[in-house]
Amino acid sequence: MINTKEKDKYYNDFSKIIQMIEKRKHNAYKKVNEELIALYWDIGSFVSSQIKNNKWGSKVVNKLSSFIREQYPTLKGFDRSGIYRMKQFYEIYKDDEIVAPLVRQISWTNNILIMARTKTREEREFYIKMTIKNNYSKAELDRQLSSAYYERYMLSTGQALPSLERTIDEDDYPNTRILDLYSLEFLELPSEFSETDLRKAIIKNLRKFILEIGKSFTFVGEEYRVQVGDEDFYIDLLFYNRDLSCLVAFELKVGKFKPEYVSKMDFYLEALDRQEKKHNENPSVGIILCTDKNEKIVEYTMSRSMSPTMVKEYQLKLIDKKLLENKLREISMLVEENKL
């Protein structure tokens, strides 16, 4: 048995071995998942062809299900609905050269969720790429679908973090875009609450908050202290964005946006850049979260400003997906009309 002193001596070496084990375990899981998805694809292709050519009907699919259960009694997922799901899976993606290779990179459970909960090719592609990038669990993906993340993303202004010198390809990194509207239903706050209540609720639900703002965000601290001129000032929440290499300060507000919020945020960002930012990092960014904002007031406030600050809204209940879908459809129709 290794005593504590010896373990400390070899800790770095032992940690490297653990990293090797974890890497290979992850690679093995990925390979097994790829083979499983390939199997479902092949079965879906075969069943689709037999039905299309009028060789099989629903009774034959039932017999196939029974036959597989006889051969492999412990094998799950091959009941009648499971086989038809494989057929649907193949038919949805068989002609999509971009998305078809991606479906093998996510679990079958997540593939089923995306098929069942999305309506368009673009929406499916979006959630598949988001799942790959963020390694979503079933629960995390379900939450993003329920909160209409795709619609909120598409209806946002397209603003990437302003610290980017070169815009990251959003096809590969869809959540580099800062949303205009955040859904914080998981906070479960009462109808009346203070900014302190809001901050504490976010800290209590930090994992869910990071899922909403993007998994590239790493939490640095709450009420983060900066000292200027022998006085202490406190930033509500401070994060670091790994993809974009910059500090991101969040100021939490209860109520409508006010112009004076921006000057206060600029002060915080200047303090962060002078005192905290490393030489190889991008300038700090500020996000002011309000329950409401007047777009005209925000426009006037920011019109003469070079501030890397954005004003965003949040809601404390799930956003009406139908409403967002209708808005997105209206915008798409306007874009198509302007092309004519």
C-alpha positions as CSV (number, residue, x, y, z in Angstrom):
1,M,0.0,0.0,0.0
2,I,1.4,3.5,-1.0
3,N,1.6,5.9,1.9
4,T,0.6,9.6,1.6
5,K,4.2,10.8,1.2
6,E,5.0,8.4,-1.6
7,K,1.7,9.2,-3.3
8,D,2.5,12.9,-3.3
9,K,5.9,12.2,-4.7
10,Y,4.5,10.3,-7.7
11,Y,1.2,12.2,-8.0
12,N,2.0,13.9,-11.4
13,D,3.1,10.6,-12.9
14,F,0.1,8.7,-11.6
15,S,-2.2,11.5,-12.9
16,K,-0.8,11.1,-16.4
17,I,-1.7,7.4,-16.3
18,I,-5.2,8.2,-15.2
19,Q,-5.5,10.7,-18.1
20,M,-4.4,7.9,-20.5
21,I,-7.0,5.6,-19.1
22,E,-9.8,8.2,-19.3
23,K,-8.8,9.1,-22.9
24,R,-8.9,5.5,-24.0
25,K,-12.2,4.8,-22.2
26,H,-13.7,7.9,-24.0
27,N,-12.3,6.8,-27.4
28,A,-13.7,3.3,-26.8
29,Y,-17.2,4.7,-25.9
30,K,-17.1,6.8,-29.1
31,K,-16.2,3.9,-31.2
32,V,-18.9,1.7,-29.7
33,N,-21.5,4.5,-30.2
34,E,-20.4,5.0,-33.9
35,E,-20.8,1.3,-34.6
36,L,-24.2,1.3,-32.9
37,I,-25.5,4.2,-34.9
38,A,-24.0,2.6,-38.1
39,L,-26.0,-0.6,-37.2
40,Y,-29.3,1.4,-36.8
41,W,-28.5,3.2,-40.1
42,D,-28.0,0.0,-42.0
43,I,-31.1,-1.6,-40.5
44,G,-33.1,1.5,-41.3
45,S,-31.8,1.5,-44.9
46,F,-32.7,-2.2,-45.4
47,V,-36.2,-1.9,-43.9
48,S,-36.9,1.3,-45.9
49,S,-35.9,-0.4,-49.1
50,Q,-38.1,-3.4,-48.5
51,I,-41.1,-1.3,-47.6
52,K,-40.6,1.1,-50.5
53,N,-40.4,-1.8,-53.0
54,N,-43.6,-3.3,-51.5
55,K,-41.8,-6.4,-50.3
56,W,-42.7,-5.7,-46.7
57,G,-45.7,-4.5,-44.8
58,S,-46.3,-3.8,-41.1
59,K,-46.9,-7.5,-40.3
60,V,-43.4,-8.3,-41.6
61,V,-41.9,-5.7,-39.4
62,N,-43.7,-7.2,-36.4
63,K,-42.3,-10.7,-37.4
64,L,-38.8,-9.2,-37.7
65,S,-39.1,-7.7,-34.2
66,S,-40.1,-11.1,-32.8
67,F,-37.3,-12.9,-34.7
68,I,-34.7,-10.5,-33.3
69,R,-36.0,-11.0,-29.8
70,E,-35.7,-14.8,-30.2
71,Q,-32.2,-14.6,-31.4
72,Y,-31.1,-11.9,-28.9
73,P,-33.5,-12.0,-25.9
74,T,-31.5,-9.3,-23.9
75,L,-31.2,-6.9,-26.9
76,K,-33.3,-3.8,-26.4
77,G,-34.6,-1.3,-28.9
78,F,-35.8,-3.7,-31.6
79,D,-39.5,-3.7,-30.9
80,R,-41.9,-2.5,-33.7
81,S,-41.6,1.2,-32.9
82,G,-37.8,0.9,-32.5
83,I,-37.4,-0.6,-36.0
84,Y,-39.6,2.1,-37.5
85,R,-37.5,4.7,-35.7
86,M,-34.4,3.3,-37.4
87,K,-36.2,3.6,-40.8
88,Q,-37.2,7.2,-40.1
89,F,-33.6,7.9,-39.0
90,Y,-32.2,6.7,-42.3
91,E,-34.8,8.4,-44.4
92,I,-34.3,11.8,-42.7
93,Y,-30.6,11.9,-43.2
94,K,-29.8,9.7,-46.2
95,D,-29.6,12.6,-48.7
96,D,-28.0,15.1,-46.3
97,E,-24.3,15.0,-47.0
98,I,-23.5,17.5,-44.3
99,V,-25.5,16.2,-41.3
100,A,-25.4,12.4,-42.1
101,P,-21.7,12.0,-40.8
102,L,-22.5,14.0,-37.7
103,V,-25.3,11.8,-36.4
104,R,-22.7,9.1,-35.5
105,Q,-21.0,11.5,-33.1
106,I,-24.0,11.7,-30.7
107,S,-25.9,9.0,-28.8
108,W,-28.9,7.2,-30.1
109,T,-31.0,8.7,-27.3
110,N,-30.0,12.2,-28.3
111,N,-30.6,11.4,-32.0
112,I,-34.2,10.3,-31.1
113,L,-34.8,13.5,-29.1
114,I,-33.7,15.7,-32.0
115,M,-35.8,13.7,-34.5
116,A,-38.9,13.9,-32.3
117,R,-38.6,17.5,-31.3
118,T,-37.4,19.4,-34.4
119,K,-39.2,20.4,-37.6
120,T,-36.6,21.5,-40.1
121,R,-33.3,20.3,-41.4
122,E,-31.6,23.5,-40.2
123,E,-32.9,23.0,-36.6
124,R,-31.8,19.4,-36.6
125,E,-28.3,20.4,-37.8
126,F,-28.1,23.1,-35.2
127,Y,-28.9,20.8,-32.2
128,I,-26.6,18.0,-33.5
129,K,-23.7,20.4,-33.7
130,M,-24.5,21.9,-30.3
131,T,-24.7,18.4,-28.8
132,I,-21.3,17.5,-30.3
133,K,-19.6,20.7,-29.2
134,N,-21.0,20.7,-25.7
135,N,-21.3,16.9,-25.1
136,Y,-24.9,17.3,-24.0
137,S,-26.5,14.6,-21.9
138,K,-30.1,13.6,-22.6
139,A,-31.3,16.0,-19.8
140,E,-29.2,18.9,-21.1
141,L,-30.4,18.5,-24.7
142,D,-34.0,18.1,-23.6
143,R,-33.7,21.4,-21.7
144,Q,-32.3,23.3,-24.7
145,L,-35.1,21.9,-26.9
146,S,-37.7,22.8,-24.3
147,S,-36.4,26.4,-23.9
148,A,-36.5,27.0,-27.7
149,Y,-32.8,27.6,-27.8
150,Y,-32.6,27.4,-31.6
151,E,-35.4,29.9,-32.1
152,R,-33.8,32.3,-29.6
153,Y,-30.5,31.9,-31.3
154,M,-31.9,32.6,-34.8
155,L,-33.8,35.6,-33.6
156,S,-30.8,37.2,-31.9
157,T,-29.0,40.0,-33.6
158,G,-26.1,37.9,-34.6
159,Q,-23.7,39.6,-32.2
160,A,-20.7,37.5,-31.4
161,L,-18.5,38.5,-28.5
162,P,-16.9,41.8,-29.5
163,S,-13.5,40.7,-28.2
164,L,-13.1,38.4,-31.2
165,E,-10.5,39.6,-33.6
166,R,-11.6,36.8,-36.0
167,T,-15.2,35.6,-35.9
168,I,-15.3,31.8,-35.2
169,D,-17.2,29.9,-37.7
170,E,-20.7,29.7,-36.2
171,D,-21.5,26.6,-38.2
172,D,-19.0,24.8,-36.0
173,Y,-19.5,26.9,-32.8
174,P,-23.2,27.9,-32.8
175,N,-23.2,29.2,-29.2
176,T,-20.4,31.8,-29.7
177,R,-23.4,34.1,-30.4
178,I,-24.7,36.0,-27.4
179,L,-28.4,35.5,-27.2
180,D,-30.8,38.5,-27.0
181,L,-33.1,36.6,-24.6
182,Y,-32.2,34.1,-21.9
183,S,-34.5,31.6,-20.3
184,L,-33.8,31.3,-16.5
185,E,-36.9,29.3,-15.6
186,F,-34.8,26.9,-13.6
187,L,-34.1,29.6,-10.9
188,E,-37.7,29.2,-9.6
189,L,-37.7,32.7,-8.1
190,P,-40.9,34.2,-6.6
191,S,-42.8,37.0,-8.4
192,E,-41.0,39.6,-6.4
193,F,-37.2,39.3,-5.9
194,S,-34.1,41.4,-5.5
195,E,-30.9,41.5,-7.5
196,T,-29.2,39.7,-4.5
197,D,-31.9,37.0,-4.8
198,L,-31.2,36.7,-8.5
199,R,-27.5,36.4,-8.0
200,K,-27.8,33.8,-5.2
201,A,-30.3,31.7,-7.3
202,I,-27.8,31.7,-10.2
203,I,-25.0,30.6,-8.0
204,K,-27.2,27.8,-6.6
205,N,-28.0,26.7,-10.1
206,L,-24.7,27.5,-11.7
207,R,-24.4,24.4,-13.8
208,K,-27.8,25.1,-15.4
209,F,-26.9,28.8,-15.9
210,I,-23.7,27.8,-17.7
211,L,-25.7,25.4,-19.9
212,E,-27.9,28.4,-20.8
213,I,-25.1,30.9,-21.6
214,G,-22.8,28.3,-23.1
215,K,-20.4,25.6,-21.8
216,S,-17.4,27.6,-22.9
217,F,-18.0,29.8,-19.9
218,T,-16.0,29.0,-16.7
219,F,-17.1,30.6,-13.4
220,V,-14.6,32.9,-11.8
221,G,-16.5,34.4,-8.9
222,E,-19.5,36.2,-7.5
223,E,-19.4,39.8,-6.2
224,Y,-15.9,39.8,-7.7
225,R,-13.9,42.6,-6.0
226,V,-11.9,45.1,-8.0
227,Q,-10.0,47.9,-6.2
228,V,-9.6,51.3,-7.7
229,G,-8.3,54.4,-5.9
230,D,-8.4,52.6,-2.5
231,E,-12.1,51.8,-3.0
232,D,-13.7,48.4,-3.5
233,F,-16.2,47.7,-6.2
234,Y,-18.0,44.4,-6.8
235,I,-19.0,42.8,-10.1
236,D,-22.1,40.6,-9.8
237,L,-20.7,37.6,-11.6
238,L,-17.4,37.1,-13.4
239,F,-16.8,34.4,-16.0
240,Y,-14.0,33.4,-18.4
241,N,-14.8,32.2,-21.9
242,R,-12.4,29.5,-23.0
243,D,-13.2,29.7,-26.7
244,L,-12.8,33.4,-26.9
245,S,-10.1,34.0,-24.3
246,C,-11.6,36.8,-22.4
247,L,-13.2,37.7,-19.1
248,V,-17.0,38.3,-19.2
249,A,-18.6,40.4,-16.5
250,F,-22.4,40.0,-15.8
251,E,-24.4,42.7,-14.1
252,L,-27.8,41.6,-13.0
253,K,-30.8,44.0,-13.0
254,V,-34.4,43.6,-11.9
255,G,-36.5,45.8,-14.2
256,K,-35.9,47.8,-17.3
257,F,-32.5,48.8,-18.7
258,K,-31.2,52.3,-17.8
259,P,-28.5,54.2,-19.7
260,E,-26.3,54.6,-16.6
261,Y,-25.8,50.9,-16.4
262,V,-23.4,51.0,-19.3
263,S,-21.0,53.6,-17.7
264,K,-20.8,51.5,-14.6
265,M,-20.0,48.4,-16.7
266,D,-17.4,50.3,-18.6
267,F,-15.7,51.2,-15.3
268,Y,-15.7,47.5,-14.3
269,L,-14.2,46.4,-17.7
270,E,-11.5,49.0,-17.5
271,A,-10.5,47.7,-14.1
272,L,-10.5,44.1,-15.3
273,D,-8.4,44.9,-18.3
274,R,-5.8,46.8,-16.2
275,Q,-5.7,44.5,-13.3
276,E,-6.8,41.0,-14.3
277,K,-6.4,40.5,-18.1
278,K,-3.3,38.6,-19.2
279,H,-1.3,39.9,-22.1
280,N,-2.4,37.0,-24.4
281,E,-6.1,37.5,-23.7
282,N,-8.7,39.5,-25.5
283,P,-10.3,42.6,-23.9
284,S,-13.0,41.9,-21.3
285,V,-16.7,41.9,-22.2
286,G,-19.7,43.1,-20.3
287,I,-23.3,41.7,-20.4
288,I,-26.1,43.5,-18.6
289,L,-29.0,41.3,-17.9
290,C,-32.4,43.0,-17.5
291,T,-36.0,41.8,-17.4
292,D,-36.9,44.3,-20.1
293,K,-35.3,46.8,-22.4
294,N,-36.4,49.6,-24.8
295,E,-34.5,49.0,-28.0
296,K,-34.5,52.7,-28.8
297,I,-33.0,53.6,-25.4
298,V,-30.3,50.9,-25.9
299,E,-29.6,52.2,-29.4
300,Y,-29.2,55.8,-28.2
301,T,-27.0,54.7,-25.3
302,M,-24.7,52.7,-27.4
303,S,-24.6,54.8,-30.6
304,R,-21.5,56.8,-29.6
305,S,-19.9,54.2,-27.5
306,M,-17.1,51.8,-28.4
307,S,-18.0,49.8,-25.2
308,P,-17.7,46.0,-25.5
309,T,-21.0,45.8,-23.5
310,M,-24.2,44.1,-24.5
311,V,-27.7,44.6,-23.1
312,K,-29.7,41.4,-22.9
313,E,-33.0,40.3,-21.5
314,Y,-34.0,37.3,-19.4
315,Q,-37.2,35.6,-18.5
316,L,-38.0,33.5,-15.4
317,K,-40.4,31.1,-17.2
318,L,-40.1,29.0,-20.3
319,I,-40.5,31.1,-23.4
320,D,-43.4,30.3,-25.8
321,K,-41.8,28.2,-28.5
322,K,-44.8,28.7,-30.8
323,L,-44.5,32.5,-30.6
324,L,-40.8,32.3,-31.4
325,E,-41.4,29.9,-34.3
326,N,-44.0,32.3,-35.8
327,K,-41.6,35.3,-35.5
328,L,-38.8,33.2,-37.2
329,R,-41.2,32.3,-40.0
330,E,-42.2,35.9,-40.5
331,I,-38.6,37.0,-40.8
332,S,-37.8,34.1,-43.2
333,M,-40.7,35.1,-45.4
334,L,-39.5,38.8,-45.4
335,V,-36.0,37.7,-46.4
336,E,-37.3,35.6,-49.2
337,E,-39.5,38.4,-50.5
338,N,-36.6,40.8,-50.5
339,K,-34.7,38.3,-52.7
340,L,-37.4,38.4,-55.4
